[in-house]
Amino acid sequence: MPEKHPLIILRSMLEHKNIVELLGYCQEYMDVKIPKENATEGTVPAKEEFLLLVEEYMTNGNLGNLICGGLDWSTRLWIIEGITQGVVYLHTHSEKPIVHLDLKPDNILLDSNMNPKIGDFGLSKELQDDETNASVRGTLGYMPPEYIVEGIISLKNDVYGFGVTLLEIICGMSESGRGARHQASIEWAWNVRLCGGMNKLFDPSLCDESQLKEIKRCMEIGLLCTQNKPTERPTMQDVLKMIQGKKKIEGCQYYQWVDEMVDTRVKTPHAPAPIHAVPLQVVAPPRGFPTAAPLAIMQEGSQAAGVVGNAQVGNSVMQ
């Protein structure tokens, strides 16, 4: 009997109100032939693995489709705190913390009561110690500089992805920031912070004046989470305390990190292989279920996975 796929083992460990529930799975193998390695012709037999995850259906889809809509601040804050609690759970619920490695609005799903749940654990892993020279996989704009440049994996990877997501949730309420995604949301937040005038930025129908303090606090937290250096980012436990007003928010420093990152990447002798945007395969869903076709950033030569609604389909080849 084949061993359980690592993703199944990891998902089976997770049980939290802010984590998408795994209901079942199917793991099958098929005999295939693949080209011989380092040969111009000929094939060798191999086993191709097919993995299907069945997860709870999330009525309101993913957060990425709703950020620029009419969600009021109370709902957005509810979502922010729920995401935070989910990531804290991943980082602290067992001796070996789990790092998600692909936190972004498209991977935050919402149930009928707008409760946020973290999904898509295809890149997630148990963390022994901080890793270096790891293969770089994820979504550009949500990956921290040290991961892109040196392949360093730590819990601070998730802190960075959470910070970008938090800033997107905030700037989606503003006409000036609406549509700003990824790195643009960080630049937008810094412009607001440096220029002031927050009370003129947000639709008064989505938040009242008393809530501007909460928005400002969350914006500061988002900027702190997206600091260049991982040592300057807070833990997710501290983030939760800051959001709840139980911990003082430390100051953060403005970085023009993109140019520095590129320069460092060129000079790094053991930089990871190039990464490319690979569109995920869209599989026709049953009975008109909604579909999504996000972009995944994968190591060159890796295979794309398919998506059905908020279920996941993946395949890999084993020789």
Buried (B, 14 or more C-beta within 10 A) or exposed (E): EEEEBEBBEBBEBBEBEBBBBBEEBEBEEEEEEEEEEEEEEEEEEBEBBEBBBBBBBBEBBBBBBBBBEEBBBEBBBBBBBBBBBBBBBBBEBEEEBBBBBBBBBBBBBBBEEBBBBBBBBBBBBBBEEBBEEBBBBBBEBBBBBBBBBBBBBBBBBBBBBBBBBBBBBBBBBBEBBBEBBBBBBBBBBBEBBEEEEBEEBBEEEBBEEEBBEBBBBBBBBBBBBBBBEBEBBBBBBBBBBBBEEEBEBEEBEEBEBEEEBEEBBEEEEEBBEEBEEBEBBEBEBEEEEEEBEBEBBBBEEBEBBBBBBBBBBBBEEEE
